[in-house]
Amino acid sequence: MKKKLALLIFFFSSSSAQSMSMVEFDYLFEHPNTHIADICITQQCGGSYLQEYQLLKQQLQIISGENNITYDLYESLNQLNIKRNRIINSFIRNYESGYQSLMGISEKLEKNCEFSTQYLTSDAQQCLGDDIYEALEIEINNYWDEFEIVLNEEKLTRDQVDNIESIGLSLIDSMGKVTTHSTKLNDSLTLNIETSANYIDEQNRIAEEERKAEEERIKAAERKIAEERRKAEERRLAEERRLAEEEQKKIKNRERAQKNPGFRDLKPGLHYDDVMKICSLEKLWDDKSVESYWHECFGIKNIKFKASYLDNYLDMLTLDMGPITDDGYYLDVFLEDDLNIYTKMKKSLGDKYELEFEYSERDRQLFNEQEKSSLFHVYAKGQVLLEVKWITKDYSKDLRLYIHYLDTKSAKAFIKTNKPVEAVADDF
């Protein structure tokens, strides 16, 4: 059966209705023949028209079988040709559609035949032979031969057109028989497969495997959800511990910060959140070591404040006290001016904190020569710094006074880096 059906499919694919051989009569009813018929049939004509008409008349007599060619006959033949073309075009459409349907069921049947070997015995497969295809093959070949003959006959009569239509319909009907038989055969084969013990066992096995796979998928999903919940709970608890530890650290640093020097309650060691409650010394960006903008605090207009943070804790508080002088006097002049901000702050800090060290005479000379940018008075083990600094502005330099409050670690680091080492007599 598979072989016979394959041969029929091959026959239909090779016998394309689009490219089949046939006689066409359209040219007889197109210009210039329509013009010649209009002139020469209804009235006398001569010259080249008469010669052309004689040829047209001979062809019309051949295809119609009539000797007397009237204009009504010419028009009747034209309408008959239109009908013939319509019948042929309808046949081509039905043929191509039938071929596509047959191809579809053929593919299904072929797959089913191969599939049946897994579940059915040879007797039950119904794919080893089928006499009906042989009969249909003979029938289709006969119709096709007849169809090609009538399409190539030099005839255009009602009987001839009816014959074309009849044979074409019979050919399409034969193709439909092949499709119908193949469909029934495939349905029967499918039923035999699906009701066979082997197939049912196979489907039950597949269903059981799918059930177990789905069960395992559900369990895996539940395990995943449980694991995600466990991790989320761990993260929540870890975050709670972190926040609790951070809060404890804030409290301890708050207590420690109270012992540090600073400006009022604003002291190194405070957490960033505590600093922001006192003064809006907001970070420039979020990082471990970062500064703030210069900002006014406590409503004081003539002092600017800046914070330097380390791990979210205030590490250094800097106060910009403004310019020391507007006329660029050297620092040695300030030593005798009790009204100067520098001398006033030096006295104020000296009264409050123990001096650790200060700049030397040589440092002062280098500073006055602008070979040294800053001079420091260092108090309270490095936690308080009074700095005089040259500031370049618009191609000129001004003296500016800063006070720095440092946390203990930074203070120790500053002392270690900046405390002068003096030579002793034994060094020479």
C-alpha positions as CSV (number, residue, x, y, z in Angstrom):
1,M,0.0,0.0,0.0
2,K,2.7,2.4,0.9
3,K,4.4,1.8,-2.4
4,K,1.2,2.2,-4.4
5,L,0.2,5.4,-2.6
6,A,3.7,6.8,-3.1
7,L,3.5,6.1,-6.8
8,L,0.1,7.9,-7.0
9,I,1.6,10.9,-5.1
10,F,4.5,10.9,-7.5
11,F,2.1,10.8,-10.4
12,F,0.0,13.8,-9.1
13,S,3.2,15.8,-8.4
14,S,4.7,15.1,-11.8
15,S,1.4,15.7,-13.7
16,S,1.2,19.3,-12.7
17,A,-2.1,20.8,-13.9
18,Q,-0.4,24.2,-14.2
19,S,1.9,22.9,-16.9
20,M,-0.3,20.4,-18.8
21,S,-0.4,20.5,-22.6
22,M,-3.6,21.9,-24.2
23,V,-4.9,23.8,-27.2
24,E,-5.9,27.4,-26.6
25,F,-8.4,29.5,-28.6
26,D,-8.1,32.8,-26.9
27,Y,-6.2,34.4,-29.8
28,L,-9.2,33.9,-32.1
29,F,-11.3,36.2,-30.0
30,E,-8.7,38.9,-29.3
31,H,-7.5,41.9,-31.4
32,P,-7.0,42.0,-34.3
33,N,-9.2,39.0,-35.0
34,T,-12.2,40.6,-33.3
35,H,-11.8,43.7,-35.5
36,I,-11.5,41.6,-38.7
37,A,-14.6,39.5,-37.7
38,D,-16.6,42.6,-37.0
39,I,-15.8,44.1,-40.5
40,C,-15.8,41.0,-42.7
41,I,-18.6,38.9,-41.3
42,T,-21.1,41.7,-41.1
43,Q,-20.1,43.4,-44.3
44,Q,-17.9,43.1,-47.4
45,C,-14.2,43.6,-47.0
46,G,-11.2,43.4,-49.2
47,G,-7.4,43.7,-49.5
48,S,-5.4,42.5,-46.5
49,Y,-8.5,42.3,-44.3
50,L,-10.0,39.8,-46.7
51,Q,-6.9,37.6,-46.6
52,E,-6.8,37.7,-42.8
53,Y,-10.5,36.9,-42.6
54,Q,-10.1,33.8,-44.9
55,L,-7.5,32.4,-42.4
56,L,-9.7,33.2,-39.4
57,K,-12.8,31.7,-41.1
58,Q,-10.9,28.4,-41.8
59,Q,-9.9,28.1,-38.2
60,L,-13.4,28.9,-37.0
61,Q,-14.8,26.2,-39.4
62,I,-12.3,23.6,-38.0
63,I,-13.0,24.2,-34.3
64,S,-16.8,24.6,-34.7
65,G,-17.5,22.0,-37.5
66,E,-19.7,24.6,-39.2
67,N,-19.2,25.9,-42.7
68,N,-21.4,29.0,-42.4
69,I,-19.6,31.4,-40.1
70,T,-22.0,34.1,-38.9
71,Y,-21.3,36.8,-36.4
72,D,-23.7,35.2,-33.9
73,L,-21.7,31.9,-34.3
74,Y,-18.5,33.9,-33.7
75,E,-19.9,35.4,-30.5
76,S,-21.3,32.0,-29.4
77,L,-17.8,30.4,-29.9
78,N,-16.3,33.3,-27.9
79,Q,-18.7,32.6,-25.0
80,L,-18.0,28.9,-25.3
81,N,-14.2,29.5,-25.1
82,I,-14.7,31.6,-22.0
83,K,-16.7,28.7,-20.4
84,R,-13.9,26.3,-21.5
85,N,-11.3,28.5,-19.8
86,R,-13.4,28.8,-16.6
87,I,-13.7,25.0,-16.5
88,I,-10.0,24.4,-17.0
89,N,-9.1,27.0,-14.4
90,S,-11.5,25.5,-11.9
91,F,-10.0,22.1,-12.6
92,I,-6.5,23.5,-11.9
93,R,-7.6,25.0,-8.6
94,N,-9.3,21.8,-7.5
95,Y,-6.4,19.6,-8.6
96,E,-3.8,21.6,-6.7
97,S,-6.1,21.7,-3.6
98,G,-6.7,17.9,-3.8
99,Y,-3.0,17.3,-4.3
100,Q,-2.2,19.3,-1.1
101,S,-4.8,17.4,0.9
102,L,-3.5,14.1,-0.4
103,M,0.1,15.1,0.5
104,G,-1.1,15.9,4.0
105,I,-2.9,12.6,4.6
106,S,-0.1,10.7,2.9
107,E,2.5,12.1,5.3
108,K,0.2,11.2,8.3
109,L,-0.4,7.7,7.0
110,E,3.3,7.1,6.3
111,K,4.2,8.1,9.9
112,N,1.4,6.0,11.3
113,C,2.6,3.0,9.3
114,E,6.1,3.3,10.7
115,F,4.6,4.0,14.2
116,S,2.4,0.9,13.9
117,T,5.4,-1.5,13.8
118,Q,6.0,-0.7,17.4
119,Y,2.6,-1.8,18.6
120,L,0.9,-4.0,16.0
121,T,1.5,-7.4,14.4
122,S,2.1,-7.6,10.7
123,D,-1.5,-8.7,10.0
124,A,-2.9,-5.7,11.9
125,Q,-0.6,-3.0,10.5
126,Q,-2.7,-2.5,7.2
127,C,0.4,-1.0,5.6
128,L,1.7,-4.0,3.6
129,G,-0.7,-3.9,0.7
130,D,-4.0,-2.6,-0.6
131,D,-5.6,-3.6,-3.9
132,I,-7.8,-0.5,-4.1
133,Y,-4.8,1.7,-4.8
134,E,-4.1,-0.4,-7.9
135,A,-7.6,0.0,-9.2
136,L,-7.5,3.8,-8.5
137,E,-4.2,4.1,-10.2
138,I,-5.7,2.5,-13.4
139,E,-8.7,4.7,-13.2
140,I,-6.7,7.9,-12.7
141,N,-4.3,7.1,-15.5
142,N,-7.3,6.5,-17.9
143,Y,-9.0,9.7,-16.9
144,W,-5.7,11.7,-17.3
145,D,-5.1,10.3,-20.7
146,E,-8.6,11.2,-21.8
147,F,-8.3,14.6,-20.3
148,E,-5.1,15.4,-22.2
149,I,-6.7,14.1,-25.5
150,V,-9.8,16.3,-25.2
151,L,-7.7,19.4,-24.2
152,N,-5.5,19.0,-27.3
153,E,-8.3,18.5,-29.8
154,E,-9.0,21.3,-32.3
155,K,-12.6,21.5,-31.2
156,L,-14.7,24.2,-29.6
157,T,-18.3,22.8,-29.3
158,R,-20.7,22.4,-26.5
159,D,-20.2,18.7,-26.4
160,Q,-16.5,19.1,-26.4
161,V,-16.6,21.6,-23.5
162,D,-19.0,19.4,-21.6
163,N,-16.7,16.5,-22.1
164,I,-13.7,18.4,-20.7
165,E,-15.8,19.3,-17.7
166,S,-17.0,15.8,-17.2
167,I,-13.5,14.2,-17.5
168,G,-12.0,16.8,-15.3
169,L,-14.6,16.3,-12.5
170,S,-14.0,12.5,-12.8
171,L,-10.3,13.0,-12.4
172,I,-10.8,15.2,-9.3
173,D,-13.3,12.7,-8.0
174,S,-10.7,9.9,-8.4
175,M,-8.1,11.9,-6.5
176,G,-10.7,12.5,-3.8
177,K,-11.3,8.7,-3.6
178,V,-7.6,8.2,-2.9
179,T,-7.7,10.9,-0.2
180,T,-10.9,9.5,1.4
181,H,-9.6,5.9,1.3
182,S,-6.2,7.0,2.8
183,T,-8.0,9.0,5.5
184,K,-10.2,6.0,6.5
185,L,-7.2,3.7,6.4
186,N,-5.3,6.1,8.6
187,D,-8.2,6.5,11.0
188,S,-8.6,2.7,11.2
189,L,-4.8,2.3,11.8
190,T,-4.8,4.9,14.5
191,L,-7.7,3.2,16.2
192,N,-5.9,-0.2,16.1
193,I,-2.8,1.4,17.5
194,E,-4.5,3.3,20.3
195,T,-6.5,0.2,21.4
196,S,-3.5,-2.2,21.3
197,A,-2.2,-3.5,24.6
198,N,1.4,-2.4,23.7
199,Y,0.3,1.2,23.0
200,I,-1.9,1.4,26.1
201,D,1.0,0.1,28.2
202,E,3.3,2.5,26.6
203,Q,1.0,5.5,27.2
204,N,0.4,4.4,30.8
205,R,4.2,4.2,31.3
206,I,4.6,7.7,29.7
207,A,1.8,9.1,31.8
208,E,3.4,7.6,35.0
209,E,6.8,9.0,34.1
210,E,5.1,12.4,33.4
211,R,3.3,12.2,36.7
212,K,6.5,11.4,38.6
213,A,8.3,14.1,36.7
214,E,5.6,16.6,37.6
215,E,5.6,15.4,41.2
216,E,9.4,15.8,41.3
217,R,9.0,19.3,39.7
218,I,6.5,20.3,42.3
219,K,8.7,19.0,45.1
220,A,11.7,20.8,43.6
221,A,9.7,24.0,43.4
222,E,8.6,23.6,47.0
223,R,12.2,22.9,48.0
224,K,13.3,26.0,46.1
225,I,10.6,28.1,47.8
226,A,11.5,26.7,51.2
227,E,15.2,27.4,50.5
228,E,14.5,30.9,49.4
229,R,12.3,31.5,52.5
230,R,15.1,30.1,54.7
231,K,17.7,32.3,53.0
232,A,15.3,35.3,53.3
233,E,14.9,34.6,57.0
234,E,18.6,34.3,57.4
235,R,19.1,37.6,55.6
236,R,16.4,39.2,57.7
237,L,17.9,38.0,60.9
238,A,21.4,39.0,59.7
239,E,20.1,42.4,58.9
240,E,18.4,42.7,62.3
241,R,21.7,41.6,63.9
242,R,23.6,44.1,61.8
243,L,21.2,46.9,62.7
244,A,21.4,46.0,66.4
245,E,25.2,45.9,66.3
246,E,25.2,49.1,64.3
247,E,23.0,50.7,66.9
248,Q,25.2,49.4,69.8
249,K,28.2,50.8,67.9
250,K,26.4,54.1,67.5
251,I,25.7,54.2,71.3
252,K,29.3,53.4,72.2
253,N,30.7,55.9,69.7
254,R,28.2,58.5,71.0
255,E,29.6,57.9,74.5
256,R,33.2,57.9,73.3
257,A,32.6,61.0,71.2
258,Q,31.5,62.9,74.3
259,K,35.2,62.6,75.5
260,N,36.5,64.0,72.2
261,P,37.2,67.6,71.6
262,G,34.8,69.2,69.1
263,F,32.5,72.2,68.5
264,R,29.6,72.1,70.9
265,D,27.9,68.6,70.4
266,L,29.5,68.2,67.0
267,K,32.4,65.8,67.8
268,P,34.5,63.2,65.9
269,G,33.3,59.7,66.6
270,L,29.6,60.4,66.0
271,H,27.7,58.3,63.5
272,Y,26.6,60.0,60.2
273,D,22.9,59.9,61.3
274,D,23.8,61.6,64.6
275,V,25.8,64.3,62.8
276,M,22.9,65.0,60.4
277,K,20.6,65.6,63.4
278,I,23.0,68.3,64.6
279,C,24.1,69.9,61.3
280,S,23.4,69.0,57.6
281,L,26.9,68.0,56.7
282,E,25.7,65.7,53.9
283,K,28.2,63.4,52.1
284,L,29.3,64.3,48.6
285,W,28.7,60.7,47.6
286,D,28.2,57.4,49.3
287,D,31.6,55.9,50.1
288,K,33.6,54.7,53.1
289,S,35.9,57.7,53.1
290,V,34.1,60.8,51.9
291,E,33.8,64.5,52.8
292,S,30.8,66.8,52.9
293,Y,30.2,70.3,51.4
294,W,31.1,73.4,53.4
295,H,28.0,74.2,55.4
296,E,26.8,76.7,58.1
297,C,26.0,75.1,61.5
298,F,24.3,76.3,64.6
299,G,23.2,79.5,62.8
300,I,26.8,80.8,62.8
301,K,27.4,82.9,59.7
302,N,31.2,83.6,59.9
303,I,32.3,80.0,60.3
304,K,32.0,77.2,57.7
305,F,31.9,73.6,58.7
306,K,33.1,70.5,56.8
307,A,32.9,66.8,57.8
308,S,35.2,64.0,56.8
309,Y,33.6,60.6,57.3
310,L,35.2,57.1,57.6
311,D,32.9,54.1,57.6
312,N,29.9,56.4,58.2
313,Y,31.5,57.9,61.4
314,L,32.8,61.5,61.7
315,D,36.6,61.2,61.5
316,M,37.5,64.9,61.2
317,L,35.5,68.1,61.7
318,T,37.0,71.2,60.0
319,L,36.1,74.8,60.8
320,D,37.0,77.5,58.3
321,M,37.5,80.6,60.5
322,G,38.1,82.9,57.5
323,P,41.0,85.0,56.4
324,I,43.6,86.1,59.0
325,T,44.3,89.4,57.3
326,D,43.3,91.2,54.2
327,D,46.6,93.0,53.5
328,G,48.9,90.0,53.4
329,Y,51.0,90.8,56.5
330,Y,53.5,88.2,57.5
331,L,52.8,85.9,60.4
332,D,55.3,87.4,62.7
333,V,53.2,90.6,62.9
334,F,50.3,88.5,64.3
335,L,52.3,87.6,67.4
336,E,51.7,91.0,68.9
337,D,48.2,91.6,67.7
338,D,45.7,90.3,70.4
339,L,42.8,91.4,68.3
340,N,43.7,89.1,65.4
341,I,41.6,86.0,64.9
342,Y,44.8,83.8,64.8
343,T,46.2,85.1,68.1
344,K,42.7,84.9,69.7
345,M,42.1,81.3,68.6
346,K,45.7,80.3,69.6
347,K,45.1,81.7,73.1
348,S,41.6,80.2,73.4
349,L,42.7,76.7,72.3
350,G,45.9,76.9,74.4
351,D,43.8,77.7,77.5
352,K,41.5,74.8,76.9
353,Y,43.8,72.0,75.6
354,E,47.3,71.0,76.3
355,L,49.8,71.9,73.6
356,E,51.4,68.8,72.0
357,F,53.8,70.7,69.6
358,E,53.8,73.7,67.3
359,Y,55.7,75.0,64.3
360,S,59.3,76.0,64.7
361,E,61.0,79.3,63.9
362,R,62.4,77.7,60.8
363,D,58.9,76.6,59.8
364,R,57.6,80.1,60.2
365,Q,60.4,81.5,58.0
366,L,59.8,79.0,55.3
367,F,56.0,79.7,55.6
368,N,56.6,83.4,55.3
369,E,58.6,82.8,52.2
370,Q,55.7,80.7,50.9
371,E,57.9,77.6,50.7
372,K,55.7,75.9,53.2
373,S,51.9,75.9,52.7
374,S,50.7,75.3,56.3
375,L,51.7,75.8,59.9
376,F,50.1,73.9,62.8
377,H,49.6,74.2,66.5
378,V,48.8,70.7,67.7
379,Y,46.7,70.2,70.9
380,A,45.2,67.4,72.9
381,K,47.4,64.6,71.6
382,G,46.7,65.6,68.0
383,Q,42.9,65.8,68.3
384,V,42.8,69.5,67.9
385,L,44.7,71.3,65.2
386,L,45.0,75.1,64.6
387,E,46.2,75.5,61.0
388,V,47.3,78.6,59.2
389,K,47.4,78.0,55.5
390,W,48.2,79.9,52.3
391,I,45.2,79.8,49.9
392,T,45.7,80.7,46.2
393,K,42.9,82.7,44.8
394,D,42.8,84.7,41.5
395,Y,46.6,84.8,41.1
396,S,47.1,85.9,44.7
397,K,47.6,84.2,48.0
398,D,45.8,84.9,51.3
399,L,46.2,83.5,54.8
400,R,43.3,81.5,56.1
401,L,42.7,80.0,59.5
402,Y,41.3,76.5,60.1
403,I,40.5,74.4,63.2
404,H,40.5,70.7,62.9
405,Y,39.0,68.2,65.4
406,L,40.2,64.6,64.8
407,D,39.1,61.2,66.1
408,T,41.7,59.4,68.2
409,K,43.1,57.1,65.4
410,S,43.5,59.9,62.9
411,A,45.0,62.1,65.7
412,K,47.7,59.4,66.4
413,A,48.4,59.1,62.7
414,F,48.8,62.9,62.4
415,I,51.2,63.0,65.3
416,K,53.3,60.2,63.9
417,T,53.5,61.9,60.5
418,N,54.0,65.5,61.5
419,K,55.7,65.7,64.9
420,P,59.1,67.2,64.4
421,V,62.2,65.2,65.4
422,E,64.9,67.5,66.8
423,A,68.6,66.7,66.8
424,V,70.4,66.3,70.2
425,A,74.0,67.0,71.1
426,D,75.1,63.4,70.8
427,D,73.9,63.3,67.2
428,F,76.7,65.7,66.1
